[in-house]
Amino acid sequence: MSDKLYTVGKLVNTHGIRGEIKIVSQTDFPDLRFAKGSELILLDPDKHTQMPVVVESSREHKGMFIVKLKSYNDINDVEKYKGWLVKVAEEHLADLDEDEYYYHEIIGCLVVTDEEQELGEITEILSPGANDVWVVKLKNGKQALLPVIDEVILDVDVEAKTVRVHIMEGLLD
């Protein structure tokens, strides 16, 4: 059993008085992560205290998930967890198709152009719409935004933590 935990959301508030919580999802698989019976871990970001929990029920509501946890039946039971991160253990990660990656596999990768120029490191992933955008901290301290499209992202090697890209005209201006 691995001790690695991966963030799948943030508990931002309570909902009602029956112990339901509001979670802002930070996963591509919210239906899987917040499904009945899912084993999650609440983590206090300040004290690193962990609390294992099991989902009793959930529903999507206004871009968030309203989640009811087993054995938490009152607002007073869950209010103290506001601001905590919602994590999942590594053994509960779903298998991905080829050319699909978890955020934690991409963040930290070195970006190299098809002309062998090292650009910098991927620090963040944005999901603004049609395709994701990888934020790269360039060696000069500035940031570049790389659209995750076939014309730009040529190869991803998660083992070597490198991403090979083609820089189209105007992309770094």
Backbone as CSV, one residue per row, in Angstrom:
resi,resn,N_x,N_y,N_z,CA_x,CA_y,CA_z,C_x,C_y,C_z
1,MET,0.846,-1.199,0.000,0.000,0.000,0.000,0.881,1.249,0.000
2,SER,0.602,2.140,-0.901,1.387,3.356,-1.045,0.843,4.461,-0.146
3,ASP,1.732,5.354,0.252,1.321,6.495,1.076,1.060,7.735,0.232
4,LYS,1.193,7.632,-1.084,0.997,8.791,-1.951,-0.476,9.149,-2.021
5,LEU,-0.744,10.442,-1.872,-2.112,10.956,-1.961,-2.179,11.987,-3.078
6,TYR,-3.326,12.025,-3.778,-3.506,12.960,-4.867,-4.772,13.766,-4.637
7,THR,-4.668,15.069,-4.839,-5.794,15.972,-4.603,-6.847,15.789,-5.688
8,VAL,-8.108,15.632,-5.237,-9.227,15.517,-6.174,-10.259,16.612,-5.945
9,GLY,-10.043,17.443,-4.909,-10.981,18.524,-4.643,-10.631,19.274,-3.378
10,LYS,-11.465,20.266,-3.084,-11.303,21.057,-1.868,-12.677,21.231,-1.230
11,LEU,-12.752,20.963,0.056,-13.992,21.131,0.810,-14.117,22.616,1.143
12,VAL,-15.073,23.288,0.513,-15.151,24.736,0.649,-16.227,25.211,1.615
13,ASN,-17.232,24.353,1.896,-18.291,24.800,2.791,-19.194,23.629,3.150
14,THR,-20.088,23.901,4.092,-21.126,22.940,4.425,-22.330,23.235,3.542
15,HIS,-23.290,22.300,3.532,-24.515,22.501,2.763,-25.672,21.980,3.606
16,GLY,-26.510,22.880,4.056,-27.640,22.470,4.889,-27.188,22.087,6.291
17,ILE,-28.077,21.411,7.017,-27.764,21.067,8.414,-27.589,19.561,8.638
18,ARG,-27.683,18.775,7.564,-27.620,17.319,7.709,-26.241,16.727,7.422
19,GLY,-25.205,17.549,7.463,-23.851,17.039,7.319,-23.331,16.976,5.899
20,GLU,-24.034,17.564,4.955,-23.532,17.575,3.585,-22.453,18.652,3.439
21,ILE,-21.525,18.415,2.509,-20.422,19.347,2.273,-20.368,19.728,0.800
22,LYS,-19.797,20.907,0.526,-19.584,21.366,-0.849,-18.117,21.158,-1.180
23,ILE,-17.893,20.473,-2.295,-16.528,20.203,-2.745,-16.343,20.793,-4.138
24,VAL,-15.281,21.581,-4.303,-14.878,22.053,-5.621,-13.985,20.962,-6.195
25,SER,-14.418,20.378,-7.296,-13.692,19.264,-7.900,-12.408,19.745,-8.569
26,GLN,-11.336,18.969,-8.385,-10.066,19.220,-9.058,-9.602,17.936,-9.734
27,THR,-10.551,17.204,-10.305,-10.253,15.943,-10.946,-11.014,15.831,-12.266
28,ASP,-10.470,15.060,-13.178,-11.156,14.788,-14.436,-12.208,13.695,-14.269
29,PHE,-12.249,13.061,-13.085,-13.153,11.942,-12.850,-14.049,12.183,-11.631
30,PRO,-14.789,13.293,-11.596,-15.587,13.567,-10.404,-16.683,12.529,-10.154
31,ASP,-17.258,11.979,-11.221,-18.305,10.969,-11.042,-17.745,9.710,-10.372
32,LEU,-16.498,9.392,-10.637,-15.841,8.244,-10.011,-15.396,8.583,-8.591
33,ARG,-14.779,9.743,-8.427,-14.226,10.129,-7.122,-15.295,10.324,-6.052
34,PHE,-16.449,10.892,-6.447,-17.484,11.209,-5.464,-18.662,10.239,-5.538
35,ALA,-18.435,9.062,-6.125,-19.484,8.044,-6.223,-19.702,7.390,-4.861
36,LYS,-20.893,6.860,-4.663,-21.229,6.163,-3.424,-20.207,5.053,-3.174
37,GLY,-19.669,5.022,-1.959,-18.692,4.010,-1.581,-17.247,4.401,-1.808
38,SER,-16.995,5.536,-2.467,-15.621,5.977,-2.713,-14.911,6.283,-1.406
39,GLU,-13.678,5.827,-1.323,-12.847,6.089,-0.153,-11.978,7.309,-0.439
40,LEU,-12.184,8.344,0.372,-11.439,9.590,0.225,-10.700,9.880,1.523
41,ILE,-9.805,10.842,1.452,-9.073,11.280,2.636,-9.164,12.793,2.702
42,LEU,-9.633,13.312,3.840,-9.636,14.754,4.066,-8.306,15.102,4.699
43,LEU,-7.660,16.164,4.213,-6.340,16.546,4.695,-6.331,18.016,5.067
44,ASP,-5.968,18.288,6.318,-5.816,19.667,6.773,-4.521,20.207,6.170
45,PRO,-4.590,21.227,5.303,-3.375,21.715,4.642,-2.391,22.381,5.601
46,ASP,-2.850,22.818,6.770,-1.967,23.479,7.733,-1.261,22.485,8.647
47,LYS,-2.013,21.565,9.219,-1.452,20.634,10.215,-1.150,19.260,9.637
48,HIS,-1.540,19.029,8.395,-1.349,17.745,7.714,-2.056,16.588,8.421
49,THR,-3.136,16.912,9.125,-3.965,15.898,9.758,-4.801,15.229,8.673
50,GLN,-4.906,13.893,8.746,-5.672,13.148,7.755,-6.897,12.515,8.395
51,MET,-7.992,12.478,7.627,-9.237,11.873,8.099,-9.810,11.020,6.969
52,PRO,-9.742,9.675,7.063,-10.354,8.841,6.023,-11.880,8.903,6.108
53,VAL,-12.533,9.000,4.945,-13.998,9.091,4.883,-14.504,8.243,3.716
54,VAL,-15.798,7.928,3.769,-16.440,7.175,2.686,-17.665,7.966,2.227
55,VAL,-17.832,8.068,0.911,-18.957,8.802,0.340,-20.236,7.975,0.489
56,GLU,-21.256,8.598,1.052,-22.574,7.964,1.147,-23.427,8.311,-0.070
57,SER,-23.345,9.584,-0.503,-24.067,10.024,-1.699,-23.462,11.331,-2.177
58,SER,-23.750,11.674,-3.441,-23.267,12.956,-3.969,-24.125,13.355,-5.156
59,ARG,-24.068,14.660,-5.447,-24.753,15.187,-6.622,-24.034,16.468,-7.035
60,GLU,-24.097,16.744,-8.327,-23.490,17.973,-8.831,-24.484,19.103,-8.666
61,HIS,-23.976,20.278,-8.257,-24.836,21.430,-8.036,-24.034,22.707,-8.255
62,LYS,-24.388,23.459,-9.290,-23.752,24.750,-9.597,-22.224,24.652,-9.673
63,GLY,-21.731,23.660,-10.396,-20.290,23.530,-10.603,-19.530,22.916,-9.450
64,MET,-20.220,22.523,-8.414,-19.595,21.870,-7.258,-20.277,20.540,-7.026
65,PHE,-19.745,19.785,-6.092,-20.375,18.535,-5.697,-20.839,18.646,-4.260
66,ILE,-22.100,18.303,-4.044,-22.661,18.229,-2.703,-22.503,16.766,-2.286
67,VAL,-21.708,16.539,-1.253,-21.354,15.183,-0.857,-21.798,14.927,0.575
68,LYS,-22.397,13.768,0.779,-22.773,13.295,2.117,-21.812,12.169,2.458
69,LEU,-21.118,12.297,3.588,-20.166,11.285,4.029,-20.823,10.348,5.041
70,LYS,-20.456,9.083,4.998,-20.990,8.110,5.958,-20.578,8.524,7.369
71,SER,-21.511,8.407,8.311,-21.310,8.677,9.737,-21.193,10.161,10.076
72,TYR,-21.409,11.039,9.117,-21.415,12.478,9.373,-22.827,12.977,9.062
73,ASN,-23.625,13.172,10.099,-25.049,13.430,9.911,-25.511,14.810,10.354
74,ASP,-24.571,15.672,10.742,-24.936,16.966,11.288,-23.921,18.004,10.814
75,ILE,-24.369,19.227,10.643,-23.478,20.316,10.215,-22.283,20.466,11.165
76,ASN,-22.509,20.220,12.447,-21.431,20.356,13.431,-20.347,19.290,13.253
77,ASP,-20.695,18.153,12.638,-19.714,17.092,12.388,-18.738,17.457,11.276
78,VAL,-19.178,18.283,10.328,-18.364,18.555,9.135,-17.830,19.982,9.050
79,GLU,-18.372,20.884,9.835,-17.983,22.297,9.736,-16.496,22.519,9.964
80,LYS,-15.896,21.730,10.843,-14.469,21.895,11.168,-13.540,21.527,10.006
81,TYR,-14.090,20.894,8.964,-13.262,20.478,7.832,-13.252,21.478,6.678
82,LYS,-13.905,22.623,6.839,-13.887,23.661,5.795,-12.446,24.039,5.468
83,GLY,-12.142,24.112,4.174,-10.798,24.489,3.737,-9.857,23.304,3.593
84,TRP,-10.287,22.125,4.012,-9.434,20.941,3.899,-9.417,20.448,2.457
85,LEU,-8.334,19.786,2.091,-8.208,19.196,0.768,-8.854,17.817,0.760
86,VAL,-9.384,17.434,-0.383,-9.952,16.101,-0.556,-8.970,15.325,-1.421
87,LYS,-8.485,14.207,-0.888,-7.439,13.438,-1.563,-7.906,12.012,-1.811
88,VAL,-7.175,11.331,-2.679,-7.417,9.923,-2.949,-6.059,9.214,-2.900
89,ALA,-6.059,8.000,-2.370,-4.827,7.218,-2.300,-4.453,6.707,-3.688
90,GLU,-3.175,6.477,-3.903,-2.668,6.071,-5.215,-3.335,4.796,-5.726
91,GLU,-3.628,3.853,-4.842,-4.224,2.592,-5.304,-5.646,2.767,-5.840
92,HIS,-6.260,3.928,-5.619,-7.603,4.195,-6.118,-7.606,5.008,-7.412
93,LEU,-6.424,5.264,-7.984,-6.361,5.975,-9.258,-6.869,5.066,-10.372
94,ALA,-7.606,5.624,-11.295,-8.139,4.861,-12.429,-7.066,4.715,-13.497
95,ASP,-7.117,3.611,-14.232,-6.211,3.428,-15.360,-6.639,4.362,-16.482
96,LEU,-5.653,4.948,-17.145,-5.931,5.890,-18.228,-5.618,5.262,-19.572
97,ASP,-6.248,5.787,-20.607,-5.943,5.361,-21.969,-4.571,5.894,-22.361
98,GLU,-4.048,5.344,-23.452,-2.781,5.829,-23.981,-2.933,7.302,-24.346
99,ASP,-1.921,8.088,-24.130,-1.903,9.529,-24.391,-2.821,10.310,-23.461
100,GLU,-3.168,9.751,-22.302,-3.878,10.466,-21.247,-2.998,10.443,-20.014
101,TYR,-3.000,11.548,-19.240,-2.079,11.678,-18.116,-2.782,12.330,-16.942
102,TYR,-2.350,11.974,-15.762,-2.806,12.666,-14.561,-2.031,13.975,-14.426
103,TYR,-2.662,14.952,-13.786,-2.004,16.239,-13.578,-0.648,16.065,-12.903
104,HIS,-0.587,15.205,-11.884,0.670,15.049,-11.143,1.783,14.452,-12.010
105,GLU,1.423,13.802,-13.115,2.435,13.269,-14.018,2.987,14.358,-14.935
106,ILE,2.188,15.381,-15.220,2.589,16.445,-16.138,3.284,17.589,-15.409
107,ILE,2.741,17.986,-14.257,3.340,19.100,-13.514,4.736,18.691,-13.054
108,GLY,5.696,19.560,-13.341,7.088,19.283,-13.006,7.898,18.776,-14.185
109,CYS,7.238,18.486,-15.309,7.964,18.015,-16.491,8.761,19.151,-17.133
110,LEU,9.925,18.808,-17.645,10.759,19.745,-18.386,10.233,19.821,-19.812
111,VAL,10.078,21.034,-20.329,9.585,21.236,-21.691,10.771,21.518,-22.600
112,VAL,10.883,20.703,-23.666,11.968,20.820,-24.634,11.343,20.962,-26.017
113,THR,11.876,21.893,-26.818,11.338,22.089,-28.171,11.861,21.005,-29.106
114,ASP,11.241,20.912,-30.271,11.693,19.961,-31.291,13.053,20.365,-31.861
115,GLU,13.549,21.541,-31.472,14.890,21.999,-31.864,15.867,21.872,-30.705
116,GLU,15.488,21.053,-29.681,16.333,20.723,-28.519,16.605,21.910,-27.577
117,GLN,15.770,22.925,-27.600,15.919,24.053,-26.689,15.064,23.796,-25.444
118,GLU,15.690,23.877,-24.258,14.947,23.707,-23.008,14.209,25.004,-22.693
119,LEU,12.889,24.908,-22.552,12.087,26.099,-22.277,11.904,26.348,-20.784
120,GLY,11.574,25.309,-20.043,11.301,25.464,-18.624,10.477,24.296,-18.107
121,GLU,9.770,24.532,-17.006,9.036,23.474,-16.317,7.536,23.768,-16.274
122,ILE,6.726,22.730,-16.435,5.275,22.877,-16.343,4.908,23.032,-14.868
123,THR,4.211,24.134,-14.549,3.869,24.428,-13.157,2.389,24.315,-12.845
124,GLU,1.559,24.340,-13.894,0.119,24.379,-13.663,-0.601,23.911,-14.914
125,ILE,-1.834,23.413,-14.736,-2.668,23.015,-15.860,-3.985,23.776,-15.762
126,LEU,-4.333,24.459,-16.828,-5.591,25.209,-16.883,-6.563,24.480,-17.806
127,SER,-7.850,24.596,-17.504,-8.883,23.986,-18.347,-9.910,25.038,-18.751
128,PRO,-9.520,25.948,-19.657,-10.412,27.054,-20.001,-11.541,26.716,-20.962
129,GLY,-11.446,25.582,-21.655,-12.514,25.299,-22.618,-12.214,24.102,-23.476
130,ALA,-12.021,24.348,-24.771,-11.882,23.266,-25.751,-10.726,22.324,-25.449
131,ASN,-9.618,22.856,-24.966,-8.466,22.015,-24.637,-7.763,22.579,-23.403
132,ASP,-7.026,21.708,-22.723,-6.242,22.161,-21.578,-5.102,23.053,-22.064
133,VAL,-4.549,23.823,-21.123,-3.406,24.680,-21.391,-2.390,24.423,-20.285
134,TRP,-1.158,24.121,-20.678,-0.095,23.871,-19.712,0.692,25.155,-19.509
135,VAL,0.835,25.571,-18.260,1.576,26.774,-17.912,3.035,26.373,-17.686
136,VAL,3.928,27.011,-18.420,5.350,26.701,-18.336,6.086,27.902,-17.755
137,LYS,6.844,27.652,-16.686,7.708,28.702,-16.133,9.009,28.655,-16.931
138,LEU,9.199,29.700,-17.731,10.372,29.770,-18.604,11.631,30.043,-17.783
139,LYS,12.775,29.748,-18.372,14.053,29.945,-17.685,14.303,31.414,-17.338
140,ASN,13.680,32.350,-18.081,13.856,33.777,-17.788,12.868,34.268,-16.722
141,GLY,12.092,33.346,-16.144,11.159,33.709,-15.082,9.756,34.036,-15.557
142,LYS,9.588,34.246,-16.853,8.262,34.530,-17.398,7.484,33.227,-17.570
143,GLN,6.226,33.350,-17.970,5.389,32.181,-18.191,4.986,32.080,-19.654
144,ALA,4.826,30.857,-20.105,4.298,30.602,-21.444,3.103,29.679,-21.286
145,LEU,2.120,29.857,-22.153,0.931,29.016,-22.140,0.957,28.122,-23.372
146,LEU,0.974,26.805,-23.144,1.010,25.860,-24.246,-0.340,25.165,-24.378
147,PRO,-1.024,25.362,-25.510,-2.284,24.640,-25.703,-1.996,23.153,-25.902
148,VAL,-2.789,22.316,-25.270,-2.590,20.875,-25.398,-3.339,20.402,-26.646
149,ILE,-2.637,20.594,-27.779,-3.154,20.157,-29.080,-2.031,19.413,-29.790
150,ASP,-2.394,18.546,-30.729,-1.411,17.700,-31.418,-0.332,18.502,-32.137
151,GLU,-0.670,19.705,-32.627,0.305,20.505,-33.353,1.395,21.059,-32.439
152,VAL,1.127,21.160,-31.135,2.088,21.732,-30.188,2.753,20.641,-29.354
153,ILE,1.977,19.766,-28.749,2.521,18.718,-27.878,2.873,17.520,-28.752
154,LEU,4.172,17.276,-28.927,4.625,16.213,-29.815,4.801,14.892,-29.077
155,ASP,5.348,14.936,-27.858,5.621,13.703,-27.119,5.661,13.998,-25.623
156,VAL,5.084,13.099,-24.837,5.111,13.202,-23.385,5.756,11.935,-22.853
157,ASP,6.832,12.090,-22.090,7.507,10.959,-21.457,7.436,11.156,-19.948
158,VAL,6.413,10.546,-19.321,6.215,10.758,-17.886,7.322,10.112,-17.057
159,GLU,7.933,9.047,-17.593,9.036,8.399,-16.866,10.245,9.334,-16.778
160,ALA,10.585,9.967,-17.901,11.732,10.878,-17.947,11.361,12.297,-17.526
161,LYS,10.039,12.541,-17.269,9.524,13.861,-16.890,9.891,14.924,-17.921
162,THR,9.708,14.587,-19.209,9.964,15.549,-20.282,8.778,15.591,-21.249
163,VAL,8.582,16.768,-21.814,7.556,16.986,-22.831,8.234,17.653,-24.012
164,ARG,8.088,17.058,-25.190,8.651,17.620,-26.414,7.539,18.387,-27.124
165,VAL,7.849,19.636,-27.503,6.830,20.501,-28.104,7.344,21.147,-29.380
166,HIS,6.399,21.567,-30.196,6.695,22.382,-31.374,6.121,23.769,-31.094
167,ILE,6.970,24.769,-31.145,6.538,26.139,-30.876,6.083,26.777,-32.177
168,MET,4.787,26.975,-32.278,4.232,27.618,-33.457,4.538,29.118,-33.401
169,GLU,4.538,29.754,-34.545,4.845,31.174,-34.631,3.911,31.986,-33.735
170,GLY,4.498,32.861,-32.926,3.733,33.739,-32.052,3.379,33.147,-30.693
171,LEU,3.682,31.878,-30.461,3.278,31.226,-29.223,4.030,31.754,-28.003
172,LEU,5.263,32.156,-28.171,6.047,32.656,-27.039,6.160,34.165,-27.006
173,ASP,5.454,34.868,-27.892,5.529,36.346,-27.932,4.765,36.960,-26.779
